[in-house]
Amino acid sequence: MVSYTYMDTYILDTNLFFNMQAGLNFGKSTDEVIKNMTLCGKKVELFMPPRIVEEFLSFFENKEQENIKKLLAVITVKSPVIESFQFPASIFYTLVEDIRNRSYRGLRVGEEEIEQAGKSLMNAGLLSKMDFQKRVGQQIKGFRDRYRQATRVGFLDSVADLDIIVLAKETNGTVVSTDEGLLKWSRLFGVKEMSPSVFGHLHHQA
């Protein structure tokens, strides 16, 4: 039977606590996930960078809840040592090329959405103010969704995500996340990863 060993080290991402479709199976609510993750933290080493902790806490109006305090008591909150971190130049080349391609795709999306908005609003003078605002709102929403898909999905788009990767490299830990971009770049950096569903299975088997 597969189970944790005492010194297993995992670097947790924020989405594990809020994405109930991730397959973690730690509960049907964030509160249940927090309680089960707290129990898990007594068996293995759990790490979170400070930026990820801040991101996690930002979802709560009351940040002094007892269950949150208990969770953070079993998690090692640690910043990665970035001054001495080294990575292959090939990763930098990949990053620049990815940014270039995404910028181009974002530009194309903008051009297409402007053209579509122009066609949609050709007879806008006949619309009431409310109907005009609704139509513009639909165009803006469509643009935001498409632009995000073109430029952010599958991309390492925050320093907090990079903290997870560098900390995992530093501690020889395993990244646990549902973020496609974080996982993609973790692989480029040669970092270990584990899907939430496998992590949850191991927890219940332990």
C-alpha positions as CSV (number, residue, x, y, z in Angstrom):
1,M,0.0,0.0,0.0
2,V,1.4,3.4,-1.0
3,S,1.7,5.9,1.8
4,Y,3.6,9.0,2.9
5,T,7.0,8.8,4.5
6,Y,7.8,11.2,7.3
7,M,10.0,13.5,5.4
8,D,7.9,13.8,2.2
9,T,7.9,17.5,1.3
10,Y,5.1,19.2,-0.6
11,I,4.8,22.8,-1.8
12,L,1.1,23.8,-1.8
13,D,-0.7,26.2,-4.2
14,T,-3.7,28.4,-3.2
15,N,-6.1,26.7,-5.6
16,L,-6.0,23.4,-3.6
17,F,-8.2,25.0,-1.0
18,F,-10.8,26.5,-3.2
19,N,-11.1,24.3,-6.4
20,M,-13.5,21.6,-5.3
21,Q,-13.3,20.0,-8.8
22,A,-9.5,19.5,-8.5
23,G,-9.9,15.9,-7.3
24,L,-8.2,16.4,-4.0
25,N,-11.2,14.8,-2.2
26,F,-10.4,16.6,1.1
27,G,-13.9,17.7,1.5
28,K,-16.8,19.5,-0.2
29,S,-16.0,22.9,1.2
30,T,-12.9,25.0,1.8
31,D,-13.4,24.6,5.6
32,E,-13.3,20.8,5.2
33,V,-10.2,21.0,3.0
34,I,-8.4,23.1,5.6
35,K,-9.2,20.7,8.4
36,N,-8.0,17.7,6.4
37,M,-4.9,19.5,5.2
38,T,-4.1,20.3,8.8
39,L,-4.3,16.6,9.7
40,C,-2.1,15.9,6.6
41,G,0.4,18.4,7.8
42,K,1.1,16.4,10.9
43,K,2.3,13.5,8.8
44,V,4.3,15.2,6.1
45,E,6.2,18.5,5.6
46,L,4.0,21.1,3.9
47,F,5.5,24.4,2.6
48,M,4.0,27.6,1.3
49,P,5.8,30.7,0.3
50,P,4.7,34.0,2.0
51,R,3.1,35.3,-1.2
52,I,1.0,32.2,-1.5
53,V,0.0,32.5,2.2
54,E,-1.1,36.1,1.5
55,E,-3.0,35.0,-1.5
56,F,-4.7,32.3,0.5
57,L,-5.6,34.7,3.3
58,S,-7.0,37.2,0.9
59,F,-10.0,34.9,0.3
60,F,-11.2,35.3,3.9
61,E,-12.8,38.3,5.6
62,N,-11.9,36.9,9.0
63,K,-8.2,35.9,8.8
64,E,-8.1,35.0,12.5
65,Q,-10.3,31.9,12.3
66,E,-9.2,29.1,14.5
67,N,-9.0,26.5,11.6
68,I,-6.8,28.9,9.6
69,K,-4.4,29.3,12.6
70,K,-4.2,25.5,13.0
71,L,-3.5,25.0,9.3
72,L,-0.7,27.6,9.3
73,A,0.7,26.0,12.5
74,V,1.6,22.8,10.5
75,I,2.8,24.6,7.4
76,T,6.3,25.9,7.0
77,V,6.1,29.4,5.6
78,K,9.3,30.1,3.8
79,S,10.6,32.4,1.1
80,P,12.8,30.8,-1.6
81,V,16.5,31.9,-1.7
82,I,16.5,33.6,-5.0
83,E,19.9,35.2,-4.8
84,S,21.7,31.9,-5.4
85,F,19.1,30.3,-7.6
86,Q,20.4,29.3,-11.0
87,F,18.6,28.0,-14.1
88,P,19.5,27.0,-17.7
89,A,19.6,29.8,-20.3
90,S,17.2,27.6,-22.4
91,I,14.4,28.4,-19.9
92,F,14.9,32.1,-20.4
93,Y,14.8,31.6,-24.2
94,T,11.6,29.6,-23.8
95,L,10.1,32.3,-21.6
96,V,10.9,35.1,-24.1
97,E,9.5,33.1,-27.1
98,D,6.3,32.3,-25.1
99,I,5.8,36.0,-24.2
100,R,6.3,37.0,-27.8
101,N,3.8,34.4,-29.1
102,R,1.2,35.3,-26.4
103,S,1.6,39.0,-27.2
104,Y,0.9,38.3,-30.9
105,R,-2.1,36.2,-30.0
106,G,-3.4,38.9,-27.7
107,L,-3.0,41.5,-30.4
108,R,-5.0,39.3,-32.9
109,V,-7.8,38.8,-30.3
110,G,-7.9,42.6,-29.8
111,E,-8.2,43.3,-33.6
112,E,-10.9,40.7,-34.0
113,E,-12.9,41.9,-31.0
114,I,-12.7,45.5,-32.2
115,E,-14.0,44.5,-35.6
116,Q,-16.8,42.5,-34.0
117,A,-17.7,45.4,-31.7
118,G,-17.8,47.7,-34.7
119,K,-20.3,45.5,-36.5
120,S,-22.3,44.9,-33.4
121,L,-22.7,48.7,-32.7
122,M,-23.3,49.9,-36.2
123,N,-26.9,50.6,-35.4
124,A,-26.2,51.6,-31.8
125,G,-27.9,54.9,-32.3
126,L,-31.3,53.1,-32.3
127,L,-30.6,51.5,-28.9
128,S,-31.6,52.8,-25.5
129,K,-28.8,53.7,-23.2
130,M,-29.3,50.6,-21.1
131,D,-29.4,48.3,-24.2
132,F,-26.3,50.0,-25.5
133,Q,-24.4,49.4,-22.2
134,K,-25.5,45.8,-22.2
135,R,-24.2,45.2,-25.7
136,V,-20.9,46.9,-24.9
137,G,-20.7,44.9,-21.7
138,Q,-21.1,41.7,-23.7
139,Q,-18.3,42.7,-26.1
140,I,-16.0,43.6,-23.2
141,K,-16.6,40.3,-21.4
142,G,-16.0,38.4,-24.6
143,F,-12.8,40.3,-25.2
144,R,-11.5,39.7,-21.6
145,D,-12.2,36.0,-21.8
146,R,-10.5,35.5,-25.1
147,Y,-7.6,37.8,-24.2
148,R,-7.0,35.9,-21.0
149,Q,-7.1,32.5,-22.8
150,A,-4.6,33.8,-25.3
151,T,-2.2,35.5,-23.0
152,R,-2.4,33.9,-19.5
153,V,-3.7,30.3,-19.6
154,G,-0.7,27.9,-19.4
155,F,1.7,30.8,-18.5
156,L,3.7,31.6,-15.4
157,D,2.0,34.9,-14.7
158,S,2.9,35.7,-11.1
159,V,5.9,36.0,-8.9
160,A,4.0,33.9,-6.3
161,D,3.9,31.0,-8.8
162,L,7.6,31.4,-9.4
163,D,8.1,31.3,-5.6
164,I,6.6,27.9,-5.5
165,I,8.9,26.6,-8.3
166,V,12.1,28.0,-6.7
167,L,11.1,26.7,-3.2
168,A,10.4,23.3,-4.6
169,K,13.8,23.2,-6.3
170,E,15.5,24.4,-3.1
171,T,13.8,21.9,-0.8
172,N,13.6,19.1,-3.4
173,G,9.9,19.2,-2.7
174,T,6.9,18.3,-4.8
175,V,4.6,20.9,-6.3
176,V,0.9,20.2,-5.7
177,S,-1.4,22.5,-7.8
178,T,-4.1,22.7,-10.5
179,D,-2.5,25.7,-12.2
180,E,-1.6,24.6,-15.8
181,G,0.9,27.4,-16.2
182,L,2.6,26.6,-12.9
183,L,2.9,22.9,-13.7
184,K,4.1,23.5,-17.2
185,W,7.0,25.7,-16.0
186,S,7.7,23.4,-13.0
187,R,8.5,20.7,-15.6
188,L,10.8,23.1,-17.5
189,F,12.7,23.7,-14.2
190,G,12.8,20.0,-13.5
191,V,10.7,20.2,-10.4
192,K,8.7,17.3,-9.0
193,E,5.0,17.5,-9.2
194,M,1.9,15.6,-8.0
195,S,-1.7,16.0,-9.1
196,P,-4.2,16.9,-6.4
197,S,-6.1,13.7,-6.9
198,V,-2.9,11.6,-6.3
199,F,-2.0,13.7,-3.3
200,G,-5.5,13.2,-1.9
201,H,-5.4,9.5,-2.5
202,L,-2.1,9.2,-0.6
203,H,-3.6,11.2,2.2
204,H,-6.5,8.8,2.6
205,Q,-4.2,5.8,2.3
206,A,-1.8,7.1,5.0
